[in-house]
Amino acid sequence: MIKQYSILNNSLVETTDQPGSVIVSINPDQQERASLCSMYHIDEHTLASALDPDEVSRIELSDTTTSLIWKRALNCSAKDNFYFNVGSFGIFLTGDNLVVVAEEELTLLGSGSRHNIKFTTPLELLLAIILGTIQHYLGHLKVIKMIAHDLQRRINTSMANEHLIQMFNLSESLVYYTNAISANGIVLGRLRTLADKLNYEPRIIEIIDDIVIENNQCLRQAEIYSTVFSGLMDARGSLVNNNMSMLLKNLTIINIVFLPLNLIAGIGGMSEFSMMTHGIDWRISYAVFFAAMVVLGWITAYVLGKVNFTSMNPFEIFRLKRKKFH
């Protein structure tokens, strides 16, 4: 699908009756690819690279066309299990035309999109698109940080692997983000060098310098997040294992407390107990028997706490659990 736009008042207006200076092609077929290559002097291999999600960022300069392969953050939803990914798209500046080729729709080019760079020429629009992708990365990094805090809160009390897997996905996504932003930074450095050779206007060079700073800050932030995530992944896995161990420990304490009670209850349920207490009213004898079991349970729990079987008295654990639920 190919759409044409005209630049008007710092925005893009779609044109249908006349050719536009901005051409946007989303997932073009073979016929559309051939048309783009012939009309705008785009190399066929470079055009195919723009649609390859694993293609690295690069910039190529020919006699008529400046070709830019750029990495961008793809949109993500909860159904993707918090897996953020990156993709590639191509920007081709040829004469007074700007050709954008992507495999998926670009929200950066929507009619309602906001751009921090006022553009009146295709070159300025190219810089606005690049800055928009960097800000998109920054927005995703903020979302990743929020998701990580929520997952950390759940992992603190979780004994399943679901939240841990989601945290692994976030950590892997940050590695891809760091690699993509770093590759984009190299391209920006080359673009800055070409700006001097091609005698760009001082305002354009200043914009490129600002974009380079913005990309470096974005890269630094992604690296920090990635380092923190990778450094704490083992600790988070140990936390889940510790939660499971604490659960088994508490269940073991409960079993130990009730073990002698089960023995006595089994004896009390036999006919010998009735024979031993035949001279006493059964309501009194069984009430005393029940009270003895309760006292024995308390004594067992108290002894377990004294021998440091658990760092906290089981009844204190029970009280804190009750308080938490209430």
N, C-alpha and C positions, 0 to 999 in steps of 0.2 A: 504494500500500500504506500503510495507516494502522495504527500500533501505539499502545497506551496503556500508560503507566507510572505507578507510584506512587513517591514519594520515601520511602525507608526507610533509615535509618542511613547517610546520606551516599552513597547509591547509588540507582540506578533499578531497580525490580523490575517486570517486565512483568505486566500484569493482563489477564485475558480474561473474567472473570466479573463485573467491576464497572468502572465508569468510573474512569479515572486522571486525575491532575492534569497529567500531561505527555503531550502528543499529538505523535507523530512521524510525519510523512508523507513517504515517499520516492517521488519521481516520481509524484505523484497524477494520475489520469485526470480527465476533465471532471466525472464524477459526484462523485468525491471532492473536487475543488476546490469545487464548488457546495455540498457538505455542510459543508466547513470554513468557507466564507464565511457561511453562514446560521447555523451553530451557535455560532461564536466571533466573529462580527461583524468579520470580516476583509475589507478592501477587495479587490475582485476584481483590480484593476490591481496593487495591491501584492503580492498573492499570485503573480501572473504574473511580476512583477519578481524575486521570490525565486528563480525557476527560470531566470532569464536569466543566463548566465555573464558577460555583458558589462555587467551592471547595476552602477552605482556604489553605494558604501555610503551609507546615509542612515538617518535615524530620523524617524518620524512619530508624532505624538501626537494621538489622538482622545478623545472622551468616555469610551469604554469600552476602547480597545485602544492599547497601545504597540507600534508595528511597527518592526522593526529589520532592515534589509538589510545583511548582513555578508559581507565577502570572506574567503575561506579558501584555504589552499594545498591543491591537489589532489595525490593520491598519484602518484608517478612511478616508472618502472622503467627498466632499461637499454635495453629494446627501444624506448623513446620517444626514444632517442638523446640522453639527458640533457636533455630539454626539460621544465622545470618550469612548471606553469601554475596559474592561480588560477580560482576559481569563486565563485558567490554562493549564499547560502542565507538563509532568512528565519526570524526569531524573533519570535513574537507573544505578548505578555503581555496577557491579557485576564482580569480578575477574579482568580480563584484558579487559573487554568489557564495553562499555557505550551505554545504550539503551535510546533513546529519543522518547517519545510518545506524540503526539499532535493531536488536532482535525483539525487544519488548518496548512498550510505550514509555516515553520519557515524560515524566510529570514536570520536568524543568522547563519544558517548552509549551506548557499549557497556557491558554489565553489568560487565566487568572493567576498565573505564577508571579511571585514577587522577586525582583532582581535588585541586588544592591548596587549594580553597575548600570548607569544609564547608557544605553546603547543606541546608536544611530547608524552604525555601519556593521557589516557582517563580522569584522574583526572584533569589535567591541562585544557583539553577541557571543562570539566564541569564548571570550574571557568571562562573560557573565555565566555561561553554561559551566565552565570549569569551576568557577567559584561556587556555583550552586551545588555541584557534586561534592565539594569539600564540606559545605555546610550540611549536606545530607549525611555525610559520614559523622559529623559532629552530633547531629540529631540522633543517629543510631547509637552512638557511644553513650549518650545520656540515657537512652532507653535500656541499653545493656546494663548500665550501672543500677538502674532502678530494679530491673528484673533480678539482677544478682543479689541485691539486698533482700528482696522478697524470698528468693530461693534459699538464701543463707538462713533466714528466719525459720523456714520450713525444715531445712536440713538439721537444725539444732534439736528438733524433736522427732525427726523422721527415722524410721528403721527400714525403709524401702530404698530402692536404687533409682526411682523415677526422677526425683529432684536432682540427684547426683549426676544422672545422665544429661539432664538439661543444663547443668552447670558445665559439664564437659563440652557440650555443643557451643555454649557461649565462649568458652576458652578457645576452642578450635576456630570459631568465627573471628575472634580477635586476631589470631595469627594470620588469617587471610586478609583481614582489614589492614593490618600492619604492613604486609607484603605489598598490597595494592597501593596504599597511600605512599609508601616508600618509592615504588616504581613511578607513580605519578609525579613525585618530587623530582626525580631524575629528568623526566620529560620537561617539567617546568624550568629546570636549570638550563636545559638545552634551548628552550624557547626564549629564555632571557638572553642567552648569547646571540641567538638569531635576531632578536629585536635590535641589538646594537648594529649587527651587520646589515640589516635591512632598513636601517634608519627610521625606525618607528618614532612617532611623536613622543615627546617627553611625558605626556599624560598617559599614553599607553604603557610606556616603560614603568611608570610609577604604579599603575594598576597591576602589572605583572609582578612587581616587587611585593606589593601587598598580598597578592595571591600566594606567592612563595612563602611569605611569613605565615599566612593562614594555614597553608598545607603543613609546614613544619610544626606548628603548634598542634594541629590535628594528629600528626604522626607521633609526637611526643606523648599526647594523651592516650593514644591507642597502645603505645608501647608500655606505658605505666599500667594500664588496665590488664594487658596481657601478662606482664610480669607478676602482678598481684594474683591474678587468677591461677597461673601455672604454679606459683609458689605455695598457694594454699590448697591446691587440689588434693594432695596427700593428706593434709590435715582434715579436710572435709570428709574424705573417705574414712579416716580414722574415727572421726566424730560419729559417723553412722554406725561403725562397728562398735564403738563404745556405748552408743544408745542401746544396741542389741544386747551387749554384755550386761548392762545395768538391768535390762528387763529380765534376762535369764537369772541374774543374781537375786533380784527381788522375788521371782517365782521360786527359786531354790529356798530362800528364807521362809516363804509361806509353806512350802512342803515340809521343811524341817520342823516348823512350829506345829503343824497338824499331824506329823508322823506319830508322836507318842499319844496324841489325842485319839487317833484312829485305833491304836492298839487298845487303849482303855475302853473306847466305845465298843470295840468288838467284844471285849471281855464282859462289859456291862450288858451287852445284848444277849448274853448266854443265860441259861437257866441257873447257873451257879450264883449269880448275883442275887436273884430272887430268893434262892435258898439261903444265902448268907444274911439277907435282910428280911427274913420271913416274919420276924417279930416286930418290925417297924412298918409304919404306914408307907405304902409304895410312893405316895406323893412326896413324903419327906425324904425317903431314901434316894429317889431319883433327882430331887432338887439338890440334895447334897452332892450327888454324883456329878450333876451338871456344873455346879459351882466349883467342884474340885477340878474339872476339866478346864474351866476358864482360868482358874488360878495357875494350873500347870502350864497353860498356853502363855500366860503373861510371864511366868518364870522362865520358860524356854526362850522367849523373845528377849528378855532382859539379859540372859546369859549370853546369847548370840551377840548382843550389842557390846557386852563387857569384854568378850574375847576378840573384839575387833573384826568379826566376820563381815561386818558392814560398817561403813564410816558413819552411819546414822542409824539411830534406833528405828526398827521397823514401824513402831507405832507413830514415831515422828514423821516417817515417810507417808504413812497412811493419813496423818493429820494434814500434811502439806498438800497431798493429792486432793483431799476433800475441800480444802480451802481454795485450791485452784479451780475446781469445778464449780464451786459456789460463787 
